[in-house]
Amino acid sequence: MKKGLSALLAACIGLSGAMGLAACRESEPIGDPGNVLVVYFSATGNTEQVANYIAEATGGDILELVPVEPYTADDLRWTDDNSRVVQEHENEELQNSVELVTVTPDGWENYDTVFLGYPIWWGIAAWPVNGFVTGNDFSGKTVIPFCTSSSSGIGESGDLLTDMAGTGEWLSGHRFRSSASQSDVVGWLETLGNFSGGDMGNAGGTVTPDPGDTDEEQPDGGYMPPPETGDGPAENAPTADIAVPTPDVRQTILLWNEGNIPAYNESYQAASADGLGFIPYIESFPAQGEVKGAVLICPGGAFQFRSTVSEGYNVAEELSARGYQCFVVSYRLRPYSQEVSALDLARAVRYVRANAEAYGINENDIAVVGFSAGGILCGELLLHSDGYQLPTESDPDYVPDSLDYVSAEASAIGHIYSFYGRLSVSDNNVETLRAGNLPPTFYAYGTRDPFYRQFIQNADAVREAGVEVEEHVFENVGHGFGAGNASCDWIPSFDTFLTNIFEEN
Ligand SMILES: Cc1cc2nc3c(=O)[nH]c(=O)nc-3n(C[C@H](O)[C@H](O)[C@H](O)COP(=O)(O)O)c2cc1C
């Protein structure tokens, strides 16, 4: 989870106070940088590119941190539980035992400023840099971390390295998008101070600091939080057409019957992160206390995976404690289209509505909330389906059952760092939005989100389309905050938003 800048600074101050050795401070112009060294680890070349730009612009020396056992493409398969990175991610000892070809750069004692670059892996610095950080004395040196990532911020990675080093003055550093340009890098260096040793002249001048600007061209479609598998469907879970709800006990319900899944495609299924044999399902989280309504929760993950825990279970736990029957939806992933994933969500809504009485709710008191791609999915359902659209419209071979004739409408939607549209692109066409006959829409997002501008534009367009909009914007907060924290505590407001809507239904 990312922290706001102030929290990061507070953490830095606390840390240096406690350690008395390494100091961490917010990046600000530094005086004479002296001799510059650029050290980096890069598994797929993105950080290397940034390191090269820095070395070129500063005239610094450069050292690549090369693991004795380099990472192969298979090693880097972060969706494969057995891959090297996943094994290491789960075992700190393994992380810290990645041996490097060179730990201490030649002439180490002569360098004054060290740029340290790494990719973000699961929200932290890729651990092959750990050996370099723990293996050297940074006393008297200024260390400037930089990283590349699909969309995560630099987060706590710099703090953790500062702590690990124990010596040196560490700046808070900077995160670049995976395909950062030379002008991104030079623009940042200019904010740091007097790096006149190299060629700063040809790269396009100063970049205006804007959290939305540098991230919009992400090649990989968005945030990539840690893969999370959740509990998976319970054995012998009933299917939605025959399930008997257990409103007081957690329950898994398969949305479709094997052999009758609309738009099923075996090769898509095999190629998706779920693999063959997957049947989309929901997991219920019983409401506590007086029941206010139901919320279907769609975790994000760029339609490549689902962040089932941080954007599913954690949210369900908080909302169910506030009186909502919650259902975490495990919808289909790429290469299925988002229209197909929306069939799964529609089926989930139908199941909850058909069983409204058993769940102790009014059948109109059903909301959907989605995170990132999960919000896009909720939008897909509400924008492009009239609620009574049969799955046979997508797949004439599908054999409908009585559940398919139940409305899949929702009376409220939450876009948590999300918008109406497609992956990475919001749909701000006021006429399309108006035609969608959308329910009241709740937005929660941070100013440091790569899609910050698009959220504003989308919310404005939705409002212009005559839809009730509630917007919560959190300063210095990025993407992927899930159930929130002190700097982006959106759930109480969402509760009030839903309570007001459901009370009027
Ligand atoms: C194992 C692994 C974990 C990753 N975790 C994240 C993450 O948590 N957040 C993110 O935005 N990107 C994540 N990424 C994407 C990389 O940070 C991004 O592609 C980076 O630019 C790669 O840099 P490199 O080419 O120098 O290795 C991850 C990539 C890998 C291989």
Ligand as a Chemical Component Dictionary entry (heavy atoms), coordinates in Angstrom:
data_LIG
# 
_chem_comp.id                   LIG 
_chem_comp.type                 NON-POLYMER 
_chem_comp.pdbx_formal_charge   0 
_chem_comp.three_letter_code    LIG 
# 
loop_
_chem_comp_atom.comp_id 
_chem_comp_atom.atom_id 
_chem_comp_atom.alt_atom_id 
_chem_comp_atom.type_symbol 
_chem_comp_atom.charge 
_chem_comp_atom.model_Cartn_x 
_chem_comp_atom.model_Cartn_y 
_chem_comp_atom.model_Cartn_z 
_chem_comp_atom.pdbx_ordinal 
LIG C1  C1  C 0 8.144  -10.066 -10.520 1  
LIG C2  C2  C 0 7.596  -8.755  -10.967 2  
LIG C3  C3  C 0 6.806  -8.013  -10.123 3  
LIG C4  C4  C 0 6.326  -6.774  -10.527 4  
LIG N1  N1  N 0 5.562  -6.056  -9.657  5  
LIG C5  C5  C 0 5.105  -4.843  -10.037 6  
LIG C6  C6  C 0 4.333  -4.058  -9.128  7  
LIG O1  O1  O 0 4.066  -4.421  -7.985  8  
LIG N2  N2  N 0 3.876  -2.865  -9.573  9  
LIG C7  C7  C 0 4.144  -2.409  -10.829 10 
LIG O2  O2  O 0 3.688  -1.314  -11.161 11 
LIG N3  N3  N 0 4.903  -3.121  -11.693 12 
LIG C8  C8  C 0 5.394  -4.321  -11.325 13 
LIG N4  N4  N 0 6.165  -5.041  -12.189 14 
LIG C9  C9  C 0 6.531  -4.457  -13.490 15 
LIG C10 C10 C 0 7.961  -3.862  -13.452 16 
LIG O3  O3  O 0 8.172  -3.057  -12.318 17 
LIG C11 C11 C 0 8.205  -2.982  -14.675 18 
LIG O4  O4  O 0 7.908  -3.700  -15.850 19 
LIG C12 C12 C 0 9.632  -2.464  -14.686 20 
LIG O5  O5  O 0 9.729  -1.377  -15.587 21 
LIG C13 C13 C 0 10.624 -3.529  -15.085 22 
LIG O6  O6  O 0 11.912 -2.981  -15.064 23 
LIG P1  P1  P 0 13.168 -3.720  -15.715 24 
LIG O7  O7  O 0 12.867 -3.838  -17.208 25 
LIG O8  O8  O 0 14.300 -2.810  -15.469 26 
LIG O9  O9  O 0 13.304 -5.046  -15.083 27 
LIG C14 C14 C 0 6.642  -6.273  -11.824 28 
LIG C15 C15 C 0 7.424  -7.051  -12.686 29 
LIG C16 C16 C 0 7.894  -8.277  -12.269 30 
LIG C17 C17 C 0 8.748  -9.096  -13.202 31 
# 
loop_
_chem_comp_bond.comp_id 
_chem_comp_bond.atom_id_1 
_chem_comp_bond.atom_id_2 
_chem_comp_bond.value_order 
_chem_comp_bond.pdbx_ordinal 
LIG C1  C2  SING 1  
LIG C2  C3  SING 2  
LIG C2  C16 DOUB 3  
LIG C3  C4  DOUB 4  
LIG C4  N1  SING 5  
LIG C4  C14 SING 6  
LIG N1  C5  DOUB 7  
LIG C5  C6  SING 8  
LIG C5  C8  SING 9  
LIG C6  O1  DOUB 10 
LIG C6  N2  SING 11 
LIG N2  C7  SING 12 
LIG C7  O2  DOUB 13 
LIG C7  N3  SING 14 
LIG N3  C8  DOUB 15 
LIG C8  N4  SING 16 
LIG N4  C9  SING 17 
LIG N4  C14 SING 18 
LIG C9  C10 SING 19 
LIG C10 O3  SING 20 
LIG C10 C11 SING 21 
LIG C11 O4  SING 22 
LIG C11 C12 SING 23 
LIG C12 O5  SING 24 
LIG C12 C13 SING 25 
LIG C13 O6  SING 26 
LIG O6  P1  SING 27 
LIG P1  O7  DOUB 28 
LIG P1  O8  SING 29 
LIG P1  O9  SING 30 
LIG C14 C15 DOUB 31 
LIG C15 C16 SING 32 
LIG C16 C17 SING 33 
# 
